[in-house]
Amino acid sequence: MSAVRDPGLQPERTRLSWRRTLLTLTVVTALAVRLASEDGLVGALIAGVAVLLWGAVLKLCWPRSIGTGVARTGGRTLPLVALGTVGLALLGVVLTTHGVG
């Protein structure tokens, strides 16, 4: 006897999870840009890197957050999002240790 798979609300929960991830990264990036903008050239460089990382993660997550099908990255979305998140976290450490904020 094989059970028929009923996805229930799982696809909706997955889309909402990707949206929360994007929202969190957007807020973190906005805070990094705000803090870094007060620190001249080094701050501008940090803010630029934060925005580039955010844009890359946004491009990867957007198809999943709106439910238009699977991402076109061949199953590499999650590791790349994790890498972008770690990059933003490291930028936060740089901002903190550099004394910005």
Secondary structure, DSSP 8 states (H G I E B T S, - for coil): -------TTHHHHHHHHHHHHHHHHHHHHHHHHHHHTTSHHHHHHHHHHHHHHHHHHHHHHHHHHTTSSS-TTTT-HHHHHHHHHHHHHHHHHHHHHTT--
